[in-house]
Amino acid sequence: MNKQMLKWILSQLDDTVILNLAAATNTKVKGFREITKSNLKLVKPQIMNELQKPTKTVRLKSGLLRYVTEKLEEDDIKSLREKNEQELREAIENDTYSLLDVCIALITGDEEEQRPELAEQLFTSLYEEENSAEQPEEPENTDAKDEQLAAIEAEYTKKLEKLEEQLVKEKEKNRIHQDTIDELRAKRKAESQEWRKERNEYADQINVLTSKLEQKQAELEKQLEENSRLTDEGNIFKQQIKELTDKLENSKPVLISTLMQNKPTS
């Protein structure tokens, strides 16, 4: 992102917006626990420098997007991103939109919506050209080493911006993965609790059935003992009957003889 343009954008924002951007980018100032409206004047230069660091680019754009969506309608922002340089220049010169809002609209939004090169062209043509007369002319022959350093810095800034964007995307992926993991853990915990509940219910049922089985087994053993006792008594009775039967058989001849002797004569 064009450093001069970013510095100018930040200089045009009021203190409330700067505070919001500091919060959105998690900007800290050494010696101050938090940044508030009461101490903003003291720390504003440090905040402005921090907001321009490449590591803040992604979060800064997100904060600027909130700012412009609160100021302009969504359809207006979409329309600005679809216009060409000439159409945007005319809209700014006619005071339909401010250069500030147009530049912010062009450098924010989803990656495919952003048009930072067009924003830089407008800024260069409408701002830097207006102020060029007030600035002393620079020598035509710029030092080659300074140009090389500027190119390296620009390339480094772009790489940092891409890395920051990748970092934000990876964090979002990690958050989604963590949500999935938490959901699976919660599901597993619920299933485990349900399994324990069912296991306890089965254990209770088994205990009840085991108790009934033991009771039936005890009753059966008691019944077997009673059957055995009755069988023994039956055997004793059979023996006694047999003995009586044998005695009766043995005494039968004597009884018949006695009866015959005692039979009356005619």
ABEGO torsion letter per residue (X at the ends): XBAAAAAAAAAABBAAAAAAAAAAAGBBBBGBABBBAAAAAAAAAAAAAAAABAAAAAAAAAAAAAAAAAABBAAAAAAAAABBAAAAAAAAAAGABBAAAAAAAAABEBAAABBAAAAAAAAAAAAAAAAAAABBBBBABBBAAAAAAAAAAAAAAAAAAAAAAAAAAAAAAAAAAAAAAAAAAAAAAAAAAAAAAAAAAAAAAAAAAAAAAAAAAAAAAAAAAAAAAAAAAAAAAAAAAAAAAAAAAAAAAAAAAAAAAABBBX
